[in-house]
Amino acid sequence: MAALTEEQFEKEMPDCVIQLIEGEIGGDLKSLKKVKGLLEKLTAENIRLEEQVLTISSSVPLRVSVALSAAEESQQALEGILQRERALSNTLQQHLQGAQTWADSLGQTLGRLDTIERHLKYLQCLSYIEELSDSIQQFLMTSSIWEAVAAVGQMAKLDLSLQESGCTHLKSYIRETLQFWHKILKDRLSGDLEEVLTQLQWPFLSPPVASLSPPANGPDLHNQLELLVSQLLSLQTSDDLISEKRSPPPHPDLAPGPPLSLPIQIMLLPLSKRFRYHFSGNRQTNSLSKPEWYLTQVLMWMGYNSKFMEEKIQPILDHAGTKTNAKVELCRGLLTLVQEKLALDAPRLLYDDTLFCHLVDEVLQFERELRGTHTYPSILPGALPILLEESVFQKWLSVERKMALEKVDAMLSAEGAWCSQYKDITDMDELKAPDCAETFMTLLLVITDRYRSLPCSRAQLSFLALQRELVDDFRIRLTQVMKEESRRPLGGRYCAILNAANYISTVLSDWADNVFFLQLQQAAVSLGDEVFGPLGATEVGRLASLEGSLFEELQALLERLRGDMMGRLLDAVMREVQEKAQPYCKDRWLSMPLQADQAAMSLSSSACPMMLCLRDRLLQLQQLLCLPLFQSFWQGLVEKLDLLLYQDVILYNHFNEGGAAQLQFDMTRNLFPLFGHYCKRPDNYFKQVKEACIILTLNLGSALLLRDVLQQNQEADGGSSASQPLRESALNELGVYRLAASDVEILLGLRASWPGQ
């Protein structure tokens, strides 16, 4: 609120005084004695306010003056500090200028000392290397092998510590020295180990046979074996250092494995020599057409020598504290020979499909034996990575595609292509798949088994893309044959095509829930567009959430083919039925005899052709179609038949009491039971016909009452929706749920027996 001016204050002051007096004293004259107390109270408050004003007005100047004086003191102190800083800075500059000469001289001296120190360390390193060399020589002369191994190990540690050094000559010198002593020591230990292994009859080139009389020096041989293997294990670090760089892995997705243990390398030497002797050069055993010779030989060596590795070598490795599996190391070493041989032979077979296919088959069989019989760990690469080299892998894909298409051509042109091989075995012929469809899916399963063990998801997805391409090609072939057979939709081949489409779709649906294909689905999402091309965001989301599948698009196309063929089949049957039903539609329903006048009711003679046609077609298609398709067929047929009878028979005619009874008899005692073989309550599928028969066969009193209820409710509400529940309730009591009230009124109008007519 803005402050009051003096004039406003003088005008409003009397009013304030009057309000105060009225509030404190009021209109009672006896209260005037309170004036004295009120005056004293106001006087005291006035004094208190004056004191507060005086205090505040006096304290503010004091605080301001104190702050100003403090600021002046701070400014003076700052100026003093700045003066001292300038003085110190000048003094320091003078000192630095005077000490610069000393600093330059001292820097040169320190540089010379650093150079001398590095030279000294260099000489000390050389001296240490010479000392180690001398000690190794002495240890070898005195046959102190363990001490020599330890000294070589120290030299290897020194070599490792100098890896980041820039002294190239020193690094070269220590590496050459290490190689020199390592070779001498390794050759000596290798020779001793080979001699011991020879006495132990290593390697086993045939199934090992337990000797009836073990050698007399058996314990000594085993002790020597343990000693030599342990000493060679101690040389592992130096052996890894001086060994040549290994070749890169055969496929970029695979990491190179660790080097083989040194004793295992020595044990593999005789086997490597035999392998290269028999499977290289101009030997008859080195044949491009017979890869199974060297693959089988390697598997046999693994089997023959695994027991020795487990019983003799593994305890030594365990005692040495290594985490090496002797049998796995043996397999890994022999597998290296196979990988080198395959890498050499595979590119030479790229232009011979027959030999290339044979090589792939043998490699796959070798891989199964390796992983299964010899329990080779799945985390280690086997022989399959050789097949993942780009040129070899693309050749494999193209050959698989070519051979698959040739087999599809052969299976479709075979004599029994459209017959089921299990047609005489009811329990095994539920899907009634023709032989060509079952053979085709078997072909896809074989392809899956061939690429399932590939260690690369991208390669597996490439094969999956091939399978999808083959399925789509087979669907197109089915469509072409279907168009040729479309003039005879009730023939056996047409139904066989329909069964084939349903069978393939069913199998793909099962594959979509398979763990292997679900894993590939997640791999496809992570790899993006690399294999299947650009995928929309919606499709990627469905695949990632497992709502969709990699076969969803193919299933949709097969479903479309199946639906189109089922529609053609239904139309063909309905054309026959509709033709046979013409006499029944034009029967004299208005002049039929009453039920009481007949000894026994029988099927209308005009309905016999229609019933016979339905019976024959249902029996025929039950034999030709698989159960799911047949169920879909007869349910679709019932729906069309219900509409046909309702529109062309019931709504097209008028019925007397005898005609309505005959219609109900034909439907409930003949037509409905015809479908009773396929469901428990067939009448529930003929809802319109069933309810129409109920309305037409109502006794006269019930019909009159129903007509009055429908008309009264409609007139009372003017046809509004409020009367709908009442009409529905009246119809539901009679068992009418499908037909609307307007339809029931039409049906009531078709009755001929009304009073006055």
Secondary structure, DSSP 8 states (H G I E B T S, - for coil): -----HHHHHHHHHHHHHHHHHHHTTT-GGGGGHHHHHHHHHHHHHHHHHHHHHHHHHHHHHHHHHHHHHHHHHHHHHHHHHHHHHHHHHHHHHHHHHHHHHHHHHHHHHHHHHHHHHHHHHHHHHHHHHHHHHHHHHHHHTT-HHHHHHHHHHHHHHHHHTTT-S-HHHHHHHHHHHHHHHHHHHHHHHHHHHHHHHHTT-S--S-----SS--TTHHHHHHHHHHHHHHHHHTHHHHHHHS------SSTTS-------HHHHHHHHHHHHHHHHHSSTT-TT--TT-HHHHHHHHHHHHHHHHHHIIIIIHHHHHHTT----HHHHHHHHHHHHHHHHHHHHGGGGTT-HHHHHHHHHHHHHHHHHHHHTS---TTS--SGGGGGSHHHHHHHHHHHHHHHHHHHHHHHHSTTTTS-TTTT-GGG-SS---HHHHHHHHHHHHHHHHHTT-S-HHHHHHHHHHHHHHHHHHHHHHHHHHHHHTT-TTSHHHHHHHHHHHHHHHHHHHHHT-HHHHHHHHHHHHHTTTTT----HHHHHHHHTTSS-TTHHHHHHHHHHHHHHHHHHHHHHHHHHHHHTHHHHTS-GGG---GGG-SS----GGGHHHHHHHHHHHHHHHHHS-HHHHHHHHHHHHHHHHHHIIIIIITTS-B-HHHHHHHHHHIIIIIHHHTTTT-S-GGGT-HHHHHHHHHHT--HHHHHHHHHHHHHHHHHTTT-GGGHHHHHHHHHHTT--SS-HHHHHHHHHTB---TT-
